[in-house]
Amino acid sequence: MKKIELEEVAKFKKDKYWLDFVHDSYNMRLILFCFEPGQELPVHSHDVDSEVFLCVLEGEGSFIGGEKDIPAKRGSLLVSPVSEPHGIRAKTRMKVLVGIAPPI
């Protein structure tokens, strides 16, 4: 068992989003992203058979992908194949937990 205090892990940078691999195993990868307003994880995809979830822990912004721009706020959860274009744009300071299983 492994306990992670996400509040203690979170950091913010003015010039670029910050990330930390809070868990990385053969079965699953969890990444904490911290964004200042206006920062984004650019839309991208991966040509593998895996799934991703993006869960907003704090703040507001958008899940972005292709021509889609889906409003996201605390408690919003997006689940998608990693082969589908996905990204995040922050409107306010945001913390987003991303999970990939199986990891890529």
N, CA, C and O atoms as CSV, one atom per row, in Angstrom:
chain,resi,resn,atom,element,x,y,z
A,1,MET,N,N,0.830,-1.175,0.000
A,1,MET,CA,C,0.000,0.000,0.000
A,1,MET,C,C,0.876,1.240,0.000
A,1,MET,O,O,1.968,1.250,0.568
A,2,LYS,N,N,0.380,2.284,-0.646
A,2,LYS,CA,C,1.159,3.516,-0.763
A,2,LYS,C,C,0.224,4.709,-0.590
A,2,LYS,O,O,-0.753,4.841,-1.327
A,3,LYS,N,N,0.509,5.566,0.364
A,3,LYS,CA,C,-0.292,6.772,0.584
A,3,LYS,C,C,0.460,7.959,0.016
A,3,LYS,O,O,1.654,8.129,0.261
A,4,ILE,N,N,-0.255,8.783,-0.752
A,4,ILE,CA,C,0.353,9.970,-1.364
A,4,ILE,C,C,-0.452,11.190,-0.945
A,4,ILE,O,O,-1.664,11.231,-1.156
A,5,GLU,N,N,0.197,12.177,-0.360
A,5,GLU,CA,C,-0.454,13.440,-0.009
A,5,GLU,C,C,-0.255,14.404,-1.176
A,5,GLU,O,O,0.788,15.048,-1.285
A,6,LEU,N,N,-1.258,14.500,-2.045
A,6,LEU,CA,C,-1.125,15.319,-3.255
A,6,LEU,C,C,-0.874,16.788,-2.939
A,6,LEU,O,O,-0.174,17.469,-3.689
A,7,GLU,N,N,-1.433,17.286,-1.841
A,7,GLU,CA,C,-1.207,18.682,-1.467
A,7,GLU,C,C,0.266,18.946,-1.162
A,7,GLU,O,O,0.764,20.048,-1.395
A,8,GLU,N,N,0.952,17.946,-0.648
A,8,GLU,CA,C,2.373,18.109,-0.326
A,8,GLU,C,C,3.254,17.982,-1.563
A,8,GLU,O,O,4.374,18.495,-1.588
A,9,VAL,N,N,2.756,17.309,-2.575
A,9,VAL,CA,C,3.512,17.084,-3.811
A,9,VAL,C,C,3.385,18.264,-4.775
A,9,VAL,O,O,4.323,18.567,-5.512
A,10,ALA,N,N,2.231,18.928,-4.770
A,10,ALA,CA,C,1.908,19.972,-5.758
A,10,ALA,C,C,2.861,21.163,-5.697
A,10,ALA,O,O,3.217,21.647,-4.623
A,11,LYS,N,N,3.264,21.620,-6.893
A,11,LYS,CA,C,4.094,22.816,-7.045
A,11,LYS,C,C,3.622,23.560,-8.288
A,11,LYS,O,O,3.070,22.951,-9.205
A,12,PHE,N,N,3.830,24.841,-8.322
A,12,PHE,CA,C,3.436,25.650,-9.476
A,12,PHE,C,C,4.637,26.430,-9.987
A,12,PHE,O,O,5.472,26.891,-9.209
A,13,LYS,N,N,4.712,26.571,-11.313
A,13,LYS,CA,C,5.786,27.334,-11.952
A,13,LYS,C,C,5.148,28.392,-12.845
A,13,LYS,O,O,4.121,28.142,-13.477
A,14,LYS,N,N,5.748,29.554,-12.896
A,14,LYS,CA,C,5.190,30.642,-13.705
A,14,LYS,C,C,5.391,30.443,-15.194
A,14,LYS,O,O,4.558,30.873,-15.991
A,15,ASP,N,N,6.487,29.795,-15.586
A,15,ASP,CA,C,6.821,29.721,-17.009
A,15,ASP,C,C,6.250,28.504,-17.727
A,15,ASP,O,O,6.118,28.529,-18.950
A,16,LYS,N,N,5.904,27.427,-16.994
A,16,LYS,CA,C,5.403,26.207,-17.626
A,16,LYS,C,C,4.694,25.365,-16.578
A,16,LYS,O,O,4.991,25.463,-15.388
A,17,TYR,N,N,3.759,24.538,-17.023
A,17,TYR,CA,C,3.081,23.664,-16.062
A,17,TYR,C,C,4.110,22.770,-15.377
A,17,TYR,O,O,5.202,22.540,-15.899
A,18,TRP,N,N,3.742,22.275,-14.206
A,18,TRP,CA,C,4.606,21.402,-13.422
A,18,TRP,C,C,3.960,20.029,-13.360
A,18,TRP,O,O,2.734,19.926,-13.318
A,19,LEU,N,N,4.766,18.971,-13.354
A,19,LEU,CA,C,4.217,17.620,-13.224
A,19,LEU,C,C,5.096,16.767,-12.349
A,19,LEU,O,O,6.296,17.006,-12.217
A,20,ASP,N,N,4.467,15.749,-11.743
A,20,ASP,CA,C,5.179,14.791,-10.915
A,20,ASP,C,C,4.536,13.424,-11.118
A,20,ASP,O,O,3.316,13.290,-11.028
A,21,PHE,N,N,5.353,12.413,-11.390
A,21,PHE,CA,C,4.871,11.048,-11.491
A,21,PHE,C,C,4.668,10.550,-10.057
A,21,PHE,O,O,5.614,10.079,-9.426
A,22,VAL,N,N,3.454,10.650,-9.548
A,22,VAL,CA,C,3.190,10.301,-8.155
A,22,VAL,C,C,3.112,8.790,-7.944
A,22,VAL,O,O,3.270,8.302,-6.825
A,23,HIS,N,N,2.866,8.054,-9.034
A,23,HIS,CA,C,2.892,6.585,-8.982
A,23,HIS,C,C,3.216,6.084,-10.376
A,23,HIS,O,O,2.640,6.552,-11.358
A,24,ASP,N,N,4.132,5.135,-10.468
A,24,ASP,CA,C,4.515,4.608,-11.772
A,24,ASP,C,C,4.833,3.122,-11.608
A,24,ASP,O,O,5.836,2.751,-10.998
A,25,SER,N,N,3.965,2.287,-12.161
A,25,SER,CA,C,4.180,0.847,-12.059
A,25,SER,C,C,3.889,0.182,-13.402
A,25,SER,O,O,3.519,0.847,-14.370
A,26,TYR,N,N,4.056,-1.103,-13.446
A,26,TYR,CA,C,3.794,-1.875,-14.650
A,26,TYR,C,C,2.330,-1.772,-15.070
A,26,TYR,O,O,2.023,-1.844,-16.260
A,27,ASN,N,N,1.430,-1.605,-14.111
A,27,ASN,CA,C,-0.008,-1.598,-14.382
A,27,ASN,C,C,-0.631,-0.230,-14.560
A,27,ASN,O,O,-1.638,-0.097,-15.256
A,28,MET,N,N,-0.048,0.799,-13.940
A,28,MET,CA,C,-0.703,2.103,-13.908
A,28,MET,C,C,0.306,3.222,-13.685
A,28,MET,O,O,1.306,3.044,-12.988
A,29,ARG,N,N,0.031,4.368,-14.281
A,29,ARG,CA,C,0.843,5.566,-14.088
A,29,ARG,C,C,-0.094,6.687,-13.639
A,29,ARG,O,O,-1.132,6.912,-14.260
A,30,LEU,N,N,0.266,7.387,-12.568
A,30,LEU,CA,C,-0.491,8.543,-12.093
A,30,LEU,C,C,0.427,9.760,-12.103
A,30,LEU,O,O,1.539,9.723,-11.576
A,31,ILE,N,N,-0.058,10.832,-12.709
A,31,ILE,CA,C,0.735,12.049,-12.850
A,31,ILE,C,C,-0.076,13.221,-12.320
A,31,ILE,O,O,-1.230,13.403,-12.705
A,32,LEU,N,N,0.515,14.009,-11.447
A,32,LEU,CA,C,-0.121,15.225,-10.958
A,32,LEU,C,C,0.404,16.390,-11.786
A,32,LEU,O,O,1.611,16.628,-11.842
A,33,PHE,N,N,-0.512,17.117,-12.429
A,33,PHE,CA,C,-0.179,18.316,-13.192
A,33,PHE,C,C,-0.672,19.529,-12.422
A,33,PHE,O,O,-1.776,19.511,-11.876
A,34,CYS,N,N,0.133,20.583,-12.371
A,34,CYS,CA,C,-0.250,21.847,-11.753
A,34,CYS,C,C,-0.073,22.954,-12.787
A,34,CYS,O,O,1.001,23.107,-13.369
A,35,PHE,N,N,-1.131,23.717,-13.007
A,35,PHE,CA,C,-1.149,24.763,-14.026
A,35,PHE,C,C,-1.466,26.119,-13.412
A,35,PHE,O,O,-2.324,26.226,-12.536
A,36,GLU,N,N,-0.781,27.138,-13.869
A,36,GLU,CA,C,-1.166,28.513,-13.580
A,36,GLU,C,C,-2.165,28.933,-14.665
A,36,GLU,O,O,-2.229,28.289,-15.712
A,37,PRO,N,N,-2.950,30.002,-14.440
A,37,PRO,CA,C,-3.906,30.437,-15.456
A,37,PRO,C,C,-3.220,30.654,-16.810
A,37,PRO,O,O,-2.163,31.279,-16.891
A,38,GLY,N,N,-3.842,30.123,-17.872
A,38,GLY,CA,C,-3.324,30.282,-19.227
A,38,GLY,C,C,-2.372,29.178,-19.668
A,38,GLY,O,O,-2.106,29.043,-20.862
A,39,GLN,N,N,-1.861,28.397,-18.747
A,39,GLN,CA,C,-0.966,27.304,-19.127
A,39,GLN,C,C,-1.782,26.128,-19.651
A,39,GLN,O,O,-2.953,25.972,-19.308
A,40,GLU,N,N,-1.154,25.304,-20.486
A,40,GLU,CA,C,-1.865,24.154,-21.015
A,40,GLU,C,C,-0.936,22.983,-21.307
A,40,GLU,O,O,0.262,23.140,-21.544
A,41,LEU,N,N,-1.543,21.812,-21.276
A,41,LEU,CA,C,-0.908,20.604,-21.774
A,41,LEU,C,C,-1.420,20.493,-23.203
A,41,LEU,O,O,-2.606,20.231,-23.399
A,42,PRO,N,N,-0.567,20.685,-24.209
A,42,PRO,CA,C,-1.031,20.709,-25.597
A,42,PRO,C,C,-1.746,19.420,-25.997
A,42,PRO,O,O,-1.473,18.346,-25.460
A,43,VAL,N,N,-2.648,19.549,-26.930
A,43,VAL,CA,C,-3.377,18.397,-27.449
A,43,VAL,C,C,-2.376,17.426,-28.068
A,43,VAL,O,O,-1.504,17.814,-28.845
A,44,HIS,N,N,-2.524,16.161,-27.706
A,44,HIS,CA,C,-1.625,15.113,-28.204
A,44,HIS,C,C,-2.368,13.781,-28.135
A,44,HIS,O,O,-3.449,13.698,-27.553
A,45,SER,N,N,-1.797,12.762,-28.720
A,45,SER,CA,C,-2.347,11.408,-28.641
A,45,SER,C,C,-1.187,10.421,-28.741
A,45,SER,O,O,-0.059,10.792,-29.067
A,46,HIS,N,N,-1.486,9.177,-28.459
A,46,HIS,CA,C,-0.473,8.123,-28.499
A,46,HIS,C,C,-1.063,6.943,-29.252
A,46,HIS,O,O,-2.215,6.578,-29.019
A,47,ASP,N,N,-0.312,6.356,-30.130
A,47,ASP,CA,C,-0.796,5.252,-30.957
A,47,ASP,C,C,-0.571,3.913,-30.246
A,47,ASP,O,O,0.187,3.063,-30.714
A,48,VAL,N,N,-1.254,3.748,-29.095
A,48,VAL,CA,C,-1.166,2.517,-28.320
A,48,VAL,C,C,-2.549,2.176,-27.766
A,48,VAL,O,O,-3.452,3.014,-27.771
A,49,ASP,N,N,-2.704,0.964,-27.298
A,49,ASP,CA,C,-3.967,0.502,-26.736
A,49,ASP,C,C,-3.930,0.699,-25.226
A,49,ASP,O,O,-3.483,-0.179,-24.488
A,50,SER,N,N,-4.397,1.848,-24.776
A,50,SER,CA,C,-4.385,2.193,-23.365
A,50,SER,C,C,-5.484,3.223,-23.136
A,50,SER,O,O,-6.041,3.759,-24.094
A,51,GLU,N,N,-5.799,3.503,-21.869
A,51,GLU,CA,C,-6.792,4.521,-21.552
A,51,GLU,C,C,-6.193,5.554,-20.614
A,51,GLU,O,O,-5.238,5.286,-19.885
A,52,VAL,N,N,-6.784,6.749,-20.656
A,52,VAL,CA,C,-6.323,7.846,-19.816
A,52,VAL,C,C,-7.527,8.459,-19.109
A,52,VAL,O,O,-8.621,8.535,-19.669
A,53,PHE,N,N,-7.305,8.898,-17.860
A,53,PHE,CA,C,-8.324,9.722,-17.212
A,53,PHE,C,C,-7.673,11.018,-16.762
A,53,PHE,O,O,-6.496,11.048,-16.403
A,54,LEU,N,N,-8.459,12.092,-16.788
A,54,LEU,CA,C,-8.017,13.403,-16.334
A,54,LEU,C,C,-9.059,13.872,-15.324
A,54,LEU,O,O,-10.228,14.038,-15.674
A,55,CYS,N,N,-8.654,14.084,-14.090
A,55,CYS,CA,C,-9.573,14.481,-13.026
A,55,CYS,C,C,-9.119,15.816,-12.429
A,55,CYS,O,O,-8.000,15.933,-11.930
A,56,VAL,N,N,-9.992,16.812,-12.483
A,56,VAL,CA,C,-9.675,18.130,-11.943
A,56,VAL,C,C,-9.852,18.091,-10.429
A,56,VAL,O,O,-10.951,17.850,-9.928
A,57,LEU,N,N,-8.767,18.329,-9.712
A,57,LEU,CA,C,-8.793,18.352,-8.252
A,57,LEU,C,C,-9.055,19.747,-7.721
A,57,LEU,O,O,-9.619,19.918,-6.640
A,58,GLU,N,N,-8.640,20.749,-8.493
A,58,GLU,CA,C,-8.774,22.146,-8.068
A,58,GLU,C,C,-8.767,23.035,-9.303
A,58,GLU,O,O,-8.030,22.779,-10.255
A,59,GLY,N,N,-9.592,24.086,-9.285
A,59,GLY,CA,C,-9.567,25.079,-10.338
A,59,GLY,C,C,-10.561,24.838,-11.456
A,59,GLY,O,O,-11.425,23.964,-11.383
A,60,GLU,N,N,-10.402,25.665,-12.519
A,60,GLU,CA,C,-11.282,25.597,-13.685
A,60,GLU,C,C,-10.474,25.760,-14.955
A,60,GLU,O,O,-9.436,26.420,-14.978
A,61,GLY,N,N,-10.976,25.143,-16.008
A,61,GLY,CA,C,-10.335,25.238,-17.307
A,61,GLY,C,C,-11.115,24.443,-18.317
A,61,GLY,O,O,-12.346,24.421,-18.282
A,62,SER,N,N,-10.400,23.776,-19.234
A,62,SER,CA,C,-11.040,22.992,-20.277
A,62,SER,C,C,-10.229,21.746,-20.571
A,62,SER,O,O,-8.999,21.749,-20.523
A,63,PHE,N,N,-10.959,20.677,-20.877
A,63,PHE,CA,C,-10.352,19.518,-21.509
A,63,PHE,C,C,-10.381,19.857,-22.997
A,63,PHE,O,O,-11.426,20.243,-23.520
A,64,ILE,N,N,-9.261,19.721,-23.675
A,64,ILE,CA,C,-9.200,20.072,-25.092
A,64,ILE,C,C,-8.769,18.864,-25.909
A,64,ILE,O,O,-8.040,17.997,-25.428
A,65,GLY,N,N,-9.233,18.825,-27.154
A,65,GLY,CA,C,-8.864,17.715,-28.020
A,65,GLY,C,C,-9.467,17.907,-29.391
A,65,GLY,O,O,-10.685,18.023,-29.521
A,66,GLY,N,N,-8.641,17.944,-30.411
A,66,GLY,CA,C,-9.151,18.181,-31.755
A,66,GLY,C,C,-9.897,19.496,-31.791
A,66,GLY,O,O,-9.341,20.538,-31.443
A,67,GLU,N,N,-11.150,19.459,-32.208
A,67,GLU,CA,C,-11.969,20.669,-32.238
A,67,GLU,C,C,-12.817,20.812,-30.981
A,67,GLU,O,O,-13.617,21.741,-30.878
A,68,LYS,N,N,-12.651,19.905,-30.025
A,68,LYS,CA,C,-13.453,19.910,-28.802
A,68,LYS,C,C,-12.812,20.779,-27.729
A,68,LYS,O,O,-11.591,20.804,-27.579
A,69,ASP,N,N,-13.658,21.493,-26.984
A,69,ASP,CA,C,-13.249,22.294,-25.842
A,69,ASP,C,C,-14.330,22.082,-24.788
A,69,ASP,O,O,-15.391,22.702,-24.856
A,70,ILE,N,N,-14.070,21.205,-23.807
A,70,ILE,CA,C,-15.062,20.796,-22.826
A,70,ILE,C,C,-14.762,21.481,-21.497
A,70,ILE,O,O,-13.694,21.260,-20.926
A,71,PRO,N,N,-15.689,22.316,-20.986
A,71,PRO,CA,C,-15.456,22.969,-19.704
A,71,PRO,C,C,-15.157,21.949,-18.608
A,71,PRO,O,O,-15.764,20.879,-18.562
A,72,ALA,N,N,-14.218,22.287,-17.728
A,72,ALA,CA,C,-13.808,21.402,-16.639
A,72,ALA,C,C,-13.621,22.220,-15.371
A,72,ALA,O,O,-13.054,23.312,-15.396
A,73,LYS,N,N,-14.108,21.673,-14.264
A,73,LYS,CA,C,-13.955,22.316,-12.955
A,73,LYS,C,C,-13.690,21.243,-11.923
A,73,LYS,O,O,-13.653,20.058,-12.253
A,74,ARG,N,N,-13.507,21.639,-10.689
A,74,ARG,CA,C,-13.231,20.683,-9.615
A,74,ARG,C,C,-14.262,19.556,-9.657
A,74,ARG,O,O,-15.469,19.799,-9.650
A,75,GLY,N,N,-13.766,18.326,-9.700
A,75,GLY,CA,C,-14.639,17.158,-9.741
A,75,GLY,C,C,-14.924,16.651,-11.139
A,75,GLY,O,O,-15.486,15.565,-11.287
A,76,SER,N,N,-14.554,17.406,-12.183
A,76,SER,CA,C,-14.763,16.943,-13.558
A,76,SER,C,C,-13.782,15.820,-13.876
A,76,SER,O,O,-12.611,15.874,-13.500
A,77,LEU,N,N,-14.281,14.798,-14.578
A,77,LEU,CA,C,-13.472,13.638,-14.925
A,77,LEU,C,C,-13.683,13.309,-16.391
A,77,LEU,O,O,-14.818,13.173,-16.846
A,78,LEU,N,N,-12.604,13.181,-17.121
A,78,LEU,CA,C,-12.647,12.787,-18.524
A,78,LEU,C,C,-11.943,11.446,-18.650
A,78,LEU,O,O,-10.844,11.265,-18.124
A,79,VAL,N,N,-12.573,10.503,-19.345
A,79,VAL,CA,C,-11.978,9.189,-19.588
A,79,VAL,C,C,-11.973,8.971,-21.088
A,79,VAL,O,O,-12.976,9.215,-21.759
A,80,SER,N,N,-10.831,8.507,-21.626
A,80,SER,CA,C,-10.687,8.413,-23.075
A,80,SER,C,C,-9.595,7.408,-23.439
A,80,SER,O,O,-8.682,7.169,-22.650
A,81,PRO,N,N,-9.689,6.817,-24.638
A,81,PRO,CA,C,-8.525,6.075,-25.140
A,81,PRO,C,C,-7.375,7.080,-25.326
A,81,PRO,O,O,-7.621,8.227,-25.698
A,82,VAL,N,N,-6.135,6.666,-25.075
A,82,VAL,CA,C,-5.004,7.590,-25.265
A,82,VAL,C,C,-4.777,7.906,-26.737
A,82,VAL,O,O,-4.067,8.856,-27.067
A,83,SER,N,N,-5.373,7.119,-27.616
A,83,SER,CA,C,-5.242,7.376,-29.056
A,83,SER,C,C,-6.127,8.534,-29.519
A,83,SER,O,O,-5.964,9.032,-30.633
A,84,GLU,N,N,-7.069,8.967,-28.664
A,84,GLU,CA,C,-7.919,10.115,-28.993
A,84,GLU,C,C,-7.206,11.398,-28.547
A,84,GLU,O,O,-6.678,11.444,-27.436
A,85,PRO,N,N,-7.179,12.441,-29.392
A,85,PRO,CA,C,-6.493,13.677,-29.002
A,85,PRO,C,C,-7.037,14.237,-27.682
A,85,PRO,O,O,-8.250,14.312,-27.483
A,86,HIS,N,N,-6.124,14.627,-26.786
A,86,HIS,CA,C,-6.521,15.147,-25.481
A,86,HIS,C,C,-5.473,16.133,-24.971
A,86,HIS,O,O,-4.294,16.050,-25.315
A,87,GLY,N,N,-5.934,17.066,-24.143
A,87,GLY,CA,C,-5.068,18.053,-23.515
A,87,GLY,C,C,-5.860,18.812,-22.464
A,87,GLY,O,O,-7.030,18.510,-22.229
A,88,ILE,N,N,-5.227,19.803,-21.825
A,88,ILE,CA,C,-5.853,20.580,-20.753
A,88,ILE,C,C,-5.426,22.035,-20.907
A,88,ILE,O,O,-4.272,22.324,-21.224
A,89,ARG,N,N,-6.372,22.951,-20.679
A,89,ARG,CA,C,-6.064,24.388,-20.663
A,89,ARG,C,C,-6.626,24.968,-19.364
A,89,ARG,O,O,-7.796,24.755,-19.045
A,90,ALA,N,N,-5.804,25.695,-18.620
A,90,ALA,CA,C,-6.217,26.261,-17.333
A,90,ALA,C,C,-6.762,27.670,-17.488
A,90,ALA,O,O,-6.155,28.521,-18.138
A,91,LYS,N,N,-7.915,27.899,-16.879
A,91,LYS,CA,C,-8.497,29.244,-16.796
A,91,LYS,C,C,-8.064,29.896,-15.478
A,91,LYS,O,O,-7.754,31.086,-15.425
A,92,THR,N,N,-8.053,29.084,-14.423
A,92,THR,CA,C,-7.565,29.508,-13.111
A,92,THR,C,C,-6.430,28.561,-12.729
A,92,THR,O,O,-6.098,27.655,-13.494
A,93,ARG,N,N,-5.846,28.757,-11.582
A,93,ARG,CA,C,-4.848,27.806,-11.092
A,93,ARG,C,C,-5.539,26.441,-10.993
A,93,ARG,O,O,-6.618,26.326,-10.413
A,94,MET,N,N,-4.907,25.408,-11.565
A,94,MET,CA,C,-5.517,24.081,-11.614
A,94,MET,C,C,-4.562,22.998,-11.140
A,94,MET,O,O,-3.350,23.071,-11.346
A,95,LYS,N,N,-5.147,21.985,-10.496
A,95,LYS,CA,C,-4.442,20.739,-10.206
A,95,LYS,C,C,-5.245,19.640,-10.886
A,95,LYS,O,O,-6.457,19.537,-10.702
A,96,VAL,N,N,-4.558,18.824,-11.671
A,96,VAL,CA,C,-5.220,17.758,-12.430
A,96,VAL,C,C,-4.443,16.460,-12.217
A,96,VAL,O,O,-3.231,16.402,-12.423
A,97,LEU,N,N,-5.164,15.427,-11.801
A,97,LEU,CA,C,-4.568,14.112,-11.660
A,97,LEU,C,C,-4.865,13.327,-12.941
A,97,LEU,O,O,-6.021,13.199,-13.345
A,98,VAL,N,N,-3.822,12.809,-13.567
A,98,VAL,CA,C,-3.942,12.053,-14.807
A,98,VAL,C,C,-3.508,10.619,-14.530
A,98,VAL,O,O,-2.472,10.374,-13.912
A,99,GLY,N,N,-4.316,9.686,-14.996
A,99,GLY,CA,C,-3.986,8.272,-14.855
A,99,GLY,C,C,-3.950,7.604,-16.217
A,99,GLY,O,O,-4.784,7.893,-17.075
A,100,ILE,N,N,-2.989,6.711,-16.420
A,100,ILE,CA,C,-2.860,5.976,-17.678
A,100,ILE,C,C,-2.723,4.491,-17.331
A,100,ILE,O,O,-1.860,4.098,-16.546
A,101,ALA,N,N,-3.592,3.679,-17.934
A,101,ALA,CA,C,-3.537,2.244,-17.665
A,101,ALA,C,C,-3.898,1.474,-18.938
A,101,ALA,O,O,-4.908,1.787,-19.568
A,102,PRO,N,N,-3.118,0.499,-19.325
A,102,PRO,CA,C,-1.769,0.304,-18.801
A,102,PRO,C,C,-0.880,1.477,-19.199
A,102,PRO,O,O,-1.164,2.149,-20.191
A,103,PRO,N,N,0.173,1.734,-18.459
A,103,PRO,CA,C,1.025,2.900,-18.728
A,103,PRO,C,C,1.717,2.812,-20.087
A,103,PRO,O,O,1.962,1.735,-20.628
A,104,ILE,N,N,2.013,3.977,-20.596
A,104,ILE,CA,C,2.719,4.079,-21.880
A,104,ILE,C,C,4.080,4.692,-21.669
A,104,ILE,O,O,4.834,4.865,-22.626
